[in-house]
Amino acid sequence: MKFVLASHNRNKLRELREILDELGVEVVLQSELGLDLEPEENGTTFADNALIKAKAVMEASGLPAIADDSGLCVDALGGAPGVYSARYGGEGLTDQQRYALVLQGVAGQFPRTCRFECAVACCFPDGSVLTAQGKCEGTVAFTPMGEGGFGYDPIFFVPRLKKTFAQLTPEEKNAISHRGQALRSFAGQLAEFLKNQTENS
């Protein structure tokens, strides 16, 4: 069975393929099908936005579509950047400028607790929908640390590991990350879904 990833991000495609390979499903980027969709992410939750993207690409491609939405939620900022993580501070800012805004916002604030959240949605042409979520707790670092990862990773500090996400290896990060958790949960649901479909066909 072929699935479409509602994204242009090859890193997300690689992560998804690594987790879903053993299920015997093929995953391609929407661009590989000639699609260049950018549906408006106007949901109020990560789950809402993941569903918006998955549904739009499923309808355009006629194939099952998978999407995710994720972001950083900082308690001292009232949950911001939240669903606006990718466009926090406005369009055109770099990752460094966005996390600098977060550091500026929490300066002098305690506690500095925060979490990364991720929601995954998969929409099928028959109307079936699978959803999964993941969450990783941490604190906002006092200064950016590490060269790996992307986005807010350099300022997301994991106290029990005494490292930021940007200081972890990809394997260490995937083992605890919000996206890793959500994708593993989704893979379990998809395996059950495909098994039921086979049994009922």
N, C-alpha and C positions, 0 to 999 in steps of 0.2 A: 504494500500500500504506500502511496506517495502522499507526503504532507508538505505544506508550504509554510515557511517561517515568515511571518508578517514583520519583516525587518530588512534593513540593508546591511546589518552588522555581521561580518564574517566570523567575528569572535563568538557571537551568540550561536551562530550556526555550528561552529566547531564543538562548543560545549554541548549543544543539544544532540548532535550526532554521536558524541562519545557516550552519552547516557542512553540513547534510544537504539543504537546499533544492534544490541543483542535482541531487540524485539523484531528485527527484520524489516523495519520500516525505512523508507527513503525520505530524507528531508532536503528540500531545496529552498533557496532564497526566492522571494517574490520576483526579484529582478531576472532570475533565470527563466521565468515564464513570461518575461516582457512586461511585467507589472511595475508601476512606479507610484504606488498609492501612499498618500500621507493623510489618512483620515484625521479629522480634528479630535484631539484627545481632550474632550471637555467633561470627562467623568470627575466625580468627587473623590474616588478611591482608586487605588492601583488596579483592583479587580475590574472596576468599570472600564478603565482605559484599555486594559488587556483585552476585554471582550469586544470593545469598539473596533480595535485593530484586527482581531481574529475574524470577526464577522464580516468586515469589509473585504478582507482578502479572500475569505472563503467564497463570498458571493461573486467576486470578480473572477476567481480561478475555477470554481466548481469543484475544488479539492478541499479536504480537511485542512484547516489553517491554525497554526499555533502562534500566539503572541505573548509577550510578557511586558510588564511595566514595573518599574522599581524606583526607589529613591531613598533618601536619607531623611529621617524624622528626628528633629532635635527638640527635647523637652523644653529647654530654656527659650526656644523660639516659637513655642506654641505648636510644635509639630512641623514647622517649616524646615527645609524647603518642601518636603512631602511630595505631592504629585507634581509640583512645579520644579523638581530637582534639576531636570535637564535644561530648564530655561529660567532658573533662579537669577534675579537681578536684571532680567531682560535678554533679548536676543543678541547674539554676536559675542557673548563673553566666553573666555576660555575656561577650561576646568579650573585652572589656578585662580582666576578672578572670582569664580563662583565659591570655591572653598575659602578664599580670603574673606568674602562677605560673611560666611558662616563664622569664621574665627573672630571677625570684628563684632558680630552680633552676640557672641557668648563671652566676650572679654569681661572678666570680673564676675561672671555668673557661676553659681554653683547650685546644684550639681550640674555636671556637663554630660549627663546621660543622653544617649541617643540610640537609634536602631536603624538598620537597613531593613527595608521590607520589599518583598517581591511577590507579584501575583502572576500566574500563568493561566492562560485560557486557550482552549482548543474548541473550535466550532466545526461541526460536520454538516455536509449538505443535507442530511436527513433531519436536521434540527437538534441533534444531540450536542451537548456541551459538557466539557470537562474543565474543572478549575482546580487550582492548587495554590497554596501560599507558603511563603517561608519568611523567617525573621531572624536577625542576628543582633544581639544586644552589644552595645559598646559605649564608649565615651568620646567626646570631641578632644582630640589631642591639643596640646598647647602650641605646637608648631608642626608643620608638615614633615613627615618622615617616610623615607622609602622611595624607590624608583619604579616599583612595579604597579600593576593595576591601572585604573583609570578613574576619571570622575573624582569622587570625594574620598577615594581609598587612602590618600596620604594623611588625612586627618581623622580617619575612623580607627580608633585605638581599641584593641581587644585586651582588657585588663588581665585575663587569665593567661594570655600568651605573651603579654608585655610587648606587643608589636602592633603596628597599624596594618591594615589590609595591604598597603603598598610594600610592606616589608616581608610579607608571606610569599612562599612559592605558590604557583598556580594550584598545585595539589593541596597544599595546606589551606588555601583560601576556599577552594571548592568543597572541602570537607565540612566547613562550618558556615559558608556564606548563605545569605538569604536566597540567592538564585540557585545555588546548589541544592538547598533543601527543597525549594519549590519544584525544581526539575525532577528530583528523585521521587517526590510525592506524585507528581504528574505521571512519571514513567510507570509507577505502580498502578495507578488508575487506568492508564492506557492499556497496560498488559491485560488487566481484568476485562476491560471493554472489548478488546480484540478477541479475547478468549470466548466471551459470551457471544460475540457476533459469529464466530466460527461454529460454535455449538448450535446456534439457532438458524444457521444458513442451510 
